[in-house]
């Protein structure tokens, strides 16, 4: 199975984010793999890291985090509503 | 029978969400305990997610799937003799940074990964809209870069060849699962919002001066 993601920041914090927010969904998906120790196991990160292959080339369109993109989407919406009101 | 289209399976059989979850439970009876317990833990959440998805997975056109505006593309190619060495050298000159692809306005992100002792290349991207215009966008904006990269692949006919799209499509594998954090936002819209946000911040700075 191939699993690829684009995420913000550093590896450890990202895996912790997955493990904290959706541990059960992670275990449903990952228990399909041979030898998955469970996301609550101290071996989970070593297991994941062992199967990762670093890309030789990488491109991203914008230098924005997910949080910043969402904030901008809200600002854009608020501005449009404001312009609608004053017109 | 159900009236909710999202409650039916991919094959079009009329099954309720409850029936689908029940089938999943039966299949997971043989799963490792970790998976079995995890499934039980999320049954209520899963039921509501499947019943009321925020977005439907749709076709991205010729191959691949799309959520909202954003589509996935996953391709695996065999390298031509010497191809892996050439491609690695080219990517090394760029420091692995493919920022030159920003001419392709429909491209969110893109990666090149060498697999199985440099015998295969994995190429994945997230892009806006439909498959055909996206490939056209690449072919129009950066044809030479595409040929430098893709001539590492076995049988690459060249981006100007009428066979180029068939070649690419034949190596694509559609994802079985896809997630996008902001499915409504194209690259163009994100870029516009970024400018707007910057202008708005500057305006607020001026007012407060």
Interface residues (C-beta under 8 A of the other chain):
Chain A: X2 X4 X6 X23 X24 X25 X26 X27 X28 X30 X31 X32 X36 X37 X38 X53 X54 X55 X56 X57 X58 X59 X60 X61 X62 X64 X66 X69 X70 X71 X72 X73 X75 X76 X79
Chain B: X31 X32 X34 X35 X36 X37 X38 X39 X41 X42 X74 X87 X88 X91 X92 X94 X96 X97 X98 X99 X101 X102 X107 X108 X109 X110 X111 X112 X113 X114 X115 X122 X124 X126 X173 X181 X182 X184 X185 X187 X190 X191 X192 X193 X194 X196 X197 X200
